[in-house]
Amino acid sequence: MAFVRRKGNTFYLVHNVRRGGKVRQLHLARLGEKGRITDRVVKEVAKKHPFVELNWRALREQASQKVNLADPNSPEVQKLISTLRSLHLELADLFPPVVQFSESPLVAKELRVQLRLLQTTIQVKLSQFDARSRGRFGNVSQQSGGARRRS
């Protein structure tokens, strides 16, 4: 039986095996701080451990449920807010003339592609939060004030 385990700030994909009457944990993959099971992880595990059968869908669902957005003081929420603020500041400092006059047109093109992708992702996430705010998170705007850090 495989599952996602957290040790410190890092997530691991482990599998229990019985050897000599004892249960041992076989470490299949290091998933990092976010605990994401990517296609790359699936390929690497399948290559290293071809005889281990895994329910990847269930494992991905288990890994995706690790973020607790309901608690504004949880480390996950605080880290997410901090990351979003940092990204916001980095993007605010990015001026289009600098990108357009970059020595490499490929770099400018890639930045535009990534910004458009980010815009689409943000729109999707906002619509998901808007849909949920009508239901389970009906008072999101009232609760979000508590998630802010005080300086």
C-alpha distance (Angstrom), angle and dihedral (degrees) to the residues before:
residue distance angle dihedral
M1 . . .
A2 3.79 . .
F3 3.79 125.4 .
V4 3.78 142.5 160.6
R5 3.79 115.2 -99.2
R6 3.77 128.8 -170.5
K7 3.77 119.5 -142.9
G8 3.79 113.2 178.3
N9 3.79 107.3 -42.7
T10 3.79 94.5 -26.7
F11 3.79 131.3 87.1
Y12 3.79 123.3 -143.9
L13 3.78 134.1 -168.9
V14 3.80 107.1 -132.4
H15 3.79 135.4 176.4
N16 3.80 127.0 -156.6
V17 3.80 115.4 -130.2
R18 3.79 129.4 177.9
R19 3.80 115.6 -129.8
G20 3.77 122.9 171.2
G21 3.79 92.2 -12.0
K22 3.80 92.5 -54.0
V23 3.78 129.4 103.7
R24 3.78 113.9 -123.1
Q25 3.77 129.1 -176.7
L26 3.76 117.0 -124.3
H27 3.80 110.8 -156.2
L28 3.79 105.6 -138.4
A29 3.80 100.8 176.1
R30 3.78 144.8 -11.5
L31 3.81 107.1 -122.2
G32 3.80 98.0 -171.9
E33 3.78 128.9 -136.5
K34 3.80 95.7 -41.9
G35 3.80 97.5 47.3
R36 3.79 94.1 -135.6
I37 3.77 121.3 165.1
T38 3.78 104.3 -148.3
D39 3.80 129.5 -177.6
R40 3.79 87.0 -102.6
V41 3.83 90.8 57.3
V42 3.81 90.2 49.3
K43 3.82 91.6 51.7
E44 3.81 93.9 46.0
V45 3.81 93.3 48.6
A46 3.81 92.0 46.2
K47 3.80 89.3 50.7
K48 3.84 96.3 46.1
H49 3.82 96.3 38.6
P50 3.83 107.7 27.2
F51 3.81 94.8 162.9
V52 3.80 96.0 54.0
E53 3.80 111.0 95.9
L54 3.79 113.5 -151.8
N55 3.78 134.9 -176.0
W56 3.81 96.3 -132.7
R57 3.80 94.4 -177.5
A58 3.81 92.5 55.9
L59 3.81 91.5 44.0
R60 3.81 91.6 50.9
E61 3.81 90.2 49.8
Q62 3.80 90.4 49.5
A63 3.80 91.6 49.6
S64 3.81 93.3 46.6
Q65 3.81 92.0 54.5
K66 3.80 92.8 63.9
V67 3.82 95.9 92.5
N68 3.79 113.2 86.3
L69 3.81 106.3 -159.5
A70 3.80 93.2 168.5
D71 3.81 93.9 74.9
P72 3.82 110.3 65.6
N73 3.81 90.1 -163.7
S74 3.81 96.3 52.3
P75 3.81 115.5 117.7
E76 3.81 90.0 -121.8
V77 3.80 93.1 56.6
Q78 3.80 93.1 44.2
K79 3.82 91.3 49.4
L80 3.81 91.7 47.3
I81 3.80 91.9 50.4
S82 3.79 90.9 46.7
T83 3.81 91.8 49.7
L84 3.81 91.8 48.6
R85 3.80 91.2 49.8
S86 3.81 91.4 49.6
L87 3.79 91.4 48.6
H88 3.79 90.2 48.6
L89 3.82 91.5 52.8
E90 3.81 92.7 45.8
L91 3.80 91.2 51.1
A92 3.80 92.0 45.6
D93 3.82 88.7 57.0
L94 3.81 92.7 50.5
F95 3.79 108.9 97.5
P96 3.83 119.4 -162.8
P97 3.83 94.3 -135.6
V98 3.80 88.9 59.3
V99 3.79 90.4 50.8
Q100 3.82 94.4 44.6
F101 3.80 93.5 49.0
S102 3.76 93.7 45.9
E103 3.76 113.9 136.4
S104 3.77 88.7 -122.7
P105 3.81 117.2 56.5
L106 3.81 87.2 -165.0
V107 3.80 90.5 61.7
A108 3.81 91.6 50.5
K109 3.80 91.0 47.6
E110 3.81 92.5 48.3
L111 3.82 91.1 49.5
R112 3.81 90.4 52.5
V113 3.81 91.6 48.1
Q114 3.81 92.0 49.3
L115 3.82 92.4 46.7
R116 3.81 90.7 51.4
L117 3.79 90.3 48.6
L118 3.80 89.9 49.6
Q119 3.81 90.2 49.1
T120 3.81 91.0 52.9
T121 3.79 92.2 47.3
I122 3.79 91.4 49.6
Q123 3.82 91.3 49.6
V124 3.81 91.2 51.0
K125 3.81 92.7 47.9
L126 3.81 92.8 46.8
S127 3.80 90.6 51.5
Q128 3.81 89.7 49.4
F129 3.80 91.0 51.2
D130 3.82 90.8 45.1
A131 3.81 90.3 52.4
R132 3.80 92.0 48.2
S133 3.82 93.0 45.3
R134 3.78 88.0 66.5
G135 3.79 88.2 57.2
R136 3.77 130.2 20.1
F137 3.81 97.1 3.1
G138 3.79 96.0 45.6
N139 3.80 93.8 147.4
V140 3.80 99.8 42.1
S141 3.80 94.0 131.9
Q142 3.79 90.9 54.5
Q143 3.80 93.7 47.6
S144 3.80 97.2 43.2
G145 3.80 91.5 71.3
G146 3.79 89.3 66.2
A147 3.81 91.0 55.4
R148 3.81 92.6 63.0
R149 3.74 118.3 101.2
R150 3.73 117.4 -122.7
S151 3.77 117.3 -134.9
